[in-house]
Amino acid sequence: MTWTPPTQILTADPQHGVTTYARHIAEQVRTVFPLTALTDVPAATLSDPDWLHLHFTDRLWGVDPVAAADAFERLAAHHRVIVTLHDVPQPSDGANLDRRVECYRRVIGAAKGVVCNSRHEAELLHEYTVPGARPAVIPLPVQPLSHGDRPFELDGAVAILGFVYPGKGHDRAIDTVSSVDVGEPGDSVAPWVVALGRASAGHEGDVAALSARAAARGVRFETTGYLSDEDLLARARGVSVPVIAHDHVSASGSLASWISAGRRPIVIRNRYMEEMAALRPGTITLVGADGFAAAVADAYRHPESTWLEDGVDLSPTSEDTVELYLSYWLSVMSA
């Protein structure tokens, strides 16, 4: 049977992690099926009905969840769409939860196939959006990067990677550095906090608030802004303590980035992180929220604990993920 994967649709913000991931997967698919179409153009302008695959988070598809669902449904009215969901609704959405639930319910209802990136997300969909939902689960890949020897000297920073937005854990990192002795007498670099990334759209004011919080506690705090892949890798390998400090997570591209850079981050224990620890043993340090500060202090004194050991299995890699996508797409398109 002659078969071509669905056209790959990319969202508009090239700096957003979901767009970056979508492009990476699409380009990997084209190494296997070179004729796979990839477009930044809104798919509704395509003249011939065909199969599409896209990555959906309401924050990239509309000014609010209603507009995002409207945009998806317009697409699905003219094309057969398989969707990978990101940032699935959960109680940490607060007052926006009901609107996001309805948005994702509409998207799932209009799609021909649904993928999410973890069993945790599949369970969230069942619990809060569509009881009985059974999406395909294709984990975010880790791609081992060529990064040479470990730096001789680290920069003293406790670092969070990715967008700055409320609940990401920057405040927890600042408070930890201000209240715990994470250094040793005579250290040449005082502990500080860095956000490796830019503010999420609409949350630019949070950077100022975090800076004020840090200043009030006598902690140096910096935000790098958007980093290219090369610069992000260099910074990720140069920080002293990599952390993922938010309590509520859907699936974490930040975790994949830390591991790809050869780092073993400290992460707050939750259902998703426990799933990832089982998927890739030896790649993260799981702690309870009440043990976070002690773990950061210990890692600062023993930086070797923040690096992956040689030979750790990082699969699924990008190649594995593409094989899973190809198999799922074919099953849906052949049904």
Sequence and secondary structure as in RCSB ss.txt:
>XXXX:A:sequence
MTWTPPTQILTADPQHGVTTYARHIAEQVRTVFPLTALTDVPAATLSDPDWLHLHFTDRLWGVDPVAAADAFERL
AAHHRVIVTLHDVPQPSDGANLDRRVECYRRVIGAAKGVVCNSRHEAELLHEYTVPGARPAVIPLPVQPLSHGDR
PFELDGAVAILGFVYPGKGHDRAIDTVSSVDVGEPGDSVAPWVVALGRASAGHEGDVAALSARAAARGVRFETTG
YLSDEDLLARARGVSVPVIAHDHVSASGSLASWISAGRRPIVIRNRYMEEMAALRPGTITLVGADGFAAAVADAY
RHPESTWLEDGVDLSPTSEDTVELYLSYWLSVMSA
>XXXX:A:secstr
      EEE  S TTSHHHHHHHHHHHHHHHHSTT  EESS GGG SS  EEEEEE HHHH SSHHHHHHHHHHH
HTTSEEEEEE S   GGGGGGHHHHHHHHHHHHHH SEEEES HHHHHHIIIII TT   EE           S 
 SS   EEEEES B TTSSHHHHHHHHHHS  S TT SS  EEEEES B TT HHHHHHHHHHHHHTT  EEE  
S  HHHHHHHHHH SEEEE  S  S  HHHHHHHHTTB  EEE  HHHHHHHHHSTTS EEE GGGHHHHHHHHH
H GGGGB  TT    S HHHHHHHHHHHHHHHHH 
